[in-house]
Amino acid sequence: MIDKWLNTKEYFVTYGLLINAAKHFGFCTYQEIAQANGWPMVGS
């Protein structure tokens, strides 16, 4: 499963959001990750 996800645009976008949140002692929600990746804003 991880091999399909690793080294994709979505992986790096999500990784960047999480690193940015950690640098600023903040958090990142699923909605932010979904919006950045063009995914549905709510689960199935």
HELIX and SHEET records of a PDB file:
HELIX    1   1 ILE A    2  TRP A    5  1                                   4    
HELIX    2   2 LYS A    9  LYS A   23  1                                  15    
HELIX    3   3 TYR A   30  ASN A   37  1                                   8    
END                                                                             
